[in-house]
């Protein structure tokens, strides 16, 4: 296994672990800033399970990034589906932070970090500069 393959594998595993960690953060939200497993907490817990499941398989099925992005939007807009009495400001800030991290991480792919284009070919430019 070459160094590039090893680096790409490490990046893929790191991204999967980061995405699963975000799902875990969402899963513990009802007990960290919420009022337990009420309707809103159960909905967030269901989204968290789906996020962790998608994160573990995203390296095999890249279309799951779209699933994660749609779950991020669901997490961001779920507080507006419940009554104001059921949700406090801490929960809204928490899910805004987690939803934004989910959305950004759904865009990121391991190929962004794989910079094989710099090592291929020469580093010279073919731009002609005018003489002085």
C-alpha positions, -999 to +999 in steps of 0.1 A: +000+000+000+015+033-010+017+064+011-009+082-009-034+053-004-026+052+033-032+089+036-064+088+017-076+059+039-067+078+070-086+109+058-116+088+049-117+072+084-112+106+100-141+121+081-163+092+090-154+095+127-160+132+126-194+128+110-203+101+135-192+124+164-215+151+151-243+125+151-234+116+187-235+153+197-270+155+182-280+122+200-271+135+234-287+169+229-320+160+247-301+153+279-274+180+276-296+211+269-331+197+265-357+184+288-352+147+282-367+124+256-398+144+247-411+147+211-384+171+200-357+151+217-369+118+201-369+135+167-333+146+172-323+112+184-338+096+153-319+121+131-287+113+151-291+075+144-296+082+107-265+104+107-243+079+123-256+051+100-249+073+070-214+083+082-203+047+085-212+039+049-205+072+032-171+059+018-190+032-001-220+052-012-211+089-020-248+097-025-252+095+013-236+130+015-269+142+000-288+123+028-265+140+054-272+174+038-309+168+039-307+157+075-287+188+083-315+210+070-340+189+089-320+195+121-318+232+114-355+236+108-370+211+133-372+237+161-397+256+141-420+226+138-426+224+176-443+248+199-422+275+216-431+261+250-414+228+242-380+243+231-356+266+249-330+289+234-302+266+244-316+239+222-320+262+193-283+273+195-271+238+200-289+224+169-279+254+149-242+246+157-246+209+151-267+214+119-241+238+105-213+213+112-234+186+095-240+207+064-204+217+060-191+182+066-215+168+040-197+189+014-162+177+024-148+147+006-114+129+010-104+140-025-102+176-013-073+167+009-057+144-016-033+167-034-019+144-060-021+170-087+008+189-073+031+159-073+022+150-109+042+169-136+065+198-131+059+230-112+067+253-140+041+276-156+035+281-192+026+317-189+048+340-209+059+372-191+068+402-211+105+413-212+116+443-192 
